[in-house]
Amino acid sequence: MTYEETRDWIAKNWDESITLREWWRRMSDARLSFPRWPTEWFGRDASQREQNEILRAFGDADVLSGPTGLGVLMGAPVTMTHGTEEQKKRWLPPLAHGTEGWCQLFSEPGAGSDLASSSCRAERDGDEWVINGQKIWTSGALHSSRGMLVARTDFDQPKHKGLTYFIVDLEQPGVEIRPIKQMNGAAHFNEVFFTDARVSDADRISDVNNGWAITTATLAFERSGLSEGAGGGIRVSAGKQAGLLDRETGELVRRAKASKSHPDEHGGLMSTLMSVLPPHGLNVVQRQKMVDLYMNERIAEMTRLRISAAAKAGRAPGAEASTMKLHWTNGLRISRDLGMELLGADGMLTGNDQPAEGTIQHFFLSMPSASIAGGSDEVQRNIIGERALGLPKDVQPDPSTPFRDIPRN
């Protein structure tokens, strides 16, 4: 679909008096929410170029984009790749229509970068599993209907082999969600406690004890998607708990334009820096940093095309997804350092009355979490070294030790 065709469709269908629910339904019916998804599942098998044209048309029209969030970023690709036909029929429509938001229930207090050390347990009880344990650093849990959960189902297997992957309902007794206040003022992360919560065996993805393979696939989708972000118009998070589905689209657009909230860390880096350039211009070192940022973004675009080509060929994201994640954090790091240098003394202050509405200070305070989210930068370099460069793996003292025998805090 071309840019002009997309703009024509928007002109005929955009209406500020309809609800967000109806707008997302129209976008989904036209297969414009997720152009690169398969045609049988709300997409149009679009090329990267076609998708860029569609997103550009929505951005230029200044209307609401399609649903966003971890459900469409990771949950949908994992379901399409590894789910059963019955699971696809149940889970993909609400994700495509934006009526459900999902979160990622992976990290634990004792299992961060070493995710395979997860100890949250799932015990079989007939056609259901009983979940007990804790997850932490869960983005968007308060606004999510379901969660992608990796849980320990066999303590006698080595740590990578005793995990199983579920899609769990968060709106049930036995699930407690507590927000975590961050130093940038947000409370995006949460800790989630499971106490005899339940999940049907029909909501298990892949075989019992094969959860590590599905987990690594999910993380690959996350890394490539984190760097890519979401474009094509004004963004609104999906999920019925966000309470926006029955608001009028015009109201949401006006609220978004009037909002002083910071843009997310996935985009707008160059434009943000350009808005705080000093009157006398940049010195030689600062100009080189701007060039570095531009080069980083161009290389990221080329890597994104490689990921798209791999997906078209039926291959899951590989080491290039880790490269994309590093491009993302590298761009944030350059923007943080150069931005604070350009701000000078203003960089010590926060607030919407600061240059660029305090966005650069927000980058500065958010950067530590960005280098960890989706797998730390150190883990990404290990993946690239092992899978792309063929370097030997790190020595693992417990690759065949039953999980119950591994010393833990």
C-alpha positions, 0 to 999 in steps of 0.5 A: 500500500502506498503513501497516497493510498494510506492517506486516502484511507485515513481521509475516508475513515478518520473521525474524531467522534468515534471511540478508540475501540472503533478506530482500532477496529477500522485499522485492523479490518483494513490491515493497517495496524500491523502491516508486516503481520501475515495476511491471515492474521490482520496484516498484509505481509508488507515489506519494510518499505511498504510499512514505512510508507504506511507509518509515514502517512499516519504520522503526517496525518497526525492521527492515532496509530495502531495498538502498542505494547509488549503484547503486539511487540512480543506476544503476537510474534511468539504466538504466531511462531510457536502457538497452536491454531486454537491459541492464535484464534483466541489471543491474536484478535484482541491484541490486533484490536487493542482490547488486551495488553500483555506484559512480560513475566520473566525477571525475578529477584534472583534471576535477572541476566541469568534468567534461566535461574528462575524459581517461580514454580508451576505445579500440575493440577489436572488440566491446570497449573498452580503458580507460586513465586515472584516476578520483578521489573515487569513493565506495564503490569498494572494495565495488562490483561495477560502475562507471558510467564516462564516458570519452573516445572521441573526442579530435577532438570538442569536450569535451562531444561526445567522451564515452561512457558505460559500465557497467564490471566492476571485478572484473577485471585492470587495475583498481586501487582505492586508498582516500583517508583523510579528515579525518573519519576515514573512507575513503569515497572512493577513486582508481581506476586503469585500465590496459588494463581492458576493457568490452564494447560491450554494456555501453555506454549510449546511442550512442558520443560521447553520454555527456555526455547520460547523465552529466548525467542521472545527476548529476540523479538523484544530486542529488535522491537525495543530498538524499532519502537512504534511510529505512524501517528500518535501513540496510545497504549493498548489494554482495557485496564488503561480505560481509553477504549471507549474515549473519543479519538478526538479527545485522545488526540487533544490530550496527547498534544496538550500533554507535557509528558516526556516522549519515550526513549525509542525515538526523537533523539536527533530532533531533541538535541537539535532543539537545544543547540546553543546560539554559537553552534557546536564545537568540533567534539560535539559535532562528531558526537552528532555525527556518531548519533546519525551514523548509529541511527542509519546503521540501526535502520540497515539492521532493521531491514536485515531483521525484516528480511529474516522474518520474511524468510521464516527465520526468527531474529538472531544475533542481529536483534541483539545488535539492534538493542545495542544501537538503541542504548548506544543512541540514548547514551550519546544523546544523554551525554551530549544533551547534558553537555549542551544544557550546561547548568540547566542540566541540573534541573528537571521539569517541563519548564526546562529546555526541550521540556526536560526531555534530556534530563529524562534521558539521563535518569532513564538511561541506566534502566535502558541498558538493562531492559530487554537483556543487559548490554553485556548479555547482548555482546555475549550473544553476538560473540557466541552466535555471530562471531563463533567465539567460545561460550562463557564457562558454566559450572552448572550446565548439567546440575539439577536445579534443586542442587544449584546453590542460591541465595 
